[in-house]
Amino acid sequence: MKKEPSLISSELLLSLAAAPFLLSVVTIKTLTQRLQEIGQASEEIFRGDRLPVLNFPESGSDR
């Protein structure tokens, strides 16, 4: 029995699949870092000492 040669070798398919995989890993890492930076920046914006103090009337005193 002879093994039939395939039109596209498995090594070629593997090498073609490696570049998009590595690119997606780097993209996900970068995206995760950027989202963490945005989260830290939003924490600074919404910290309690920078928000104005709201004076709410007493619930029984307004009637």
C-alpha positions, 0 to 999 in steps of 0.5 A: 500500500502506498500513502497518497500525498496530500495536497497540503501538508500538515506542517504547512497548515500548522505554520499558517495557523500559528501566526493568527493564534499568536496574534490573538494571544497578544491582542487579548493581553493588550486588551486586558491591560487597557481594560484594567487601566480604564477600570483604575481611571474610573475608580479615580473619577468616582472616588467618594472624596471627589463627589459633591455632598448631597444634602437630603432633607429629613423624611419627617421634617418636610411635611 
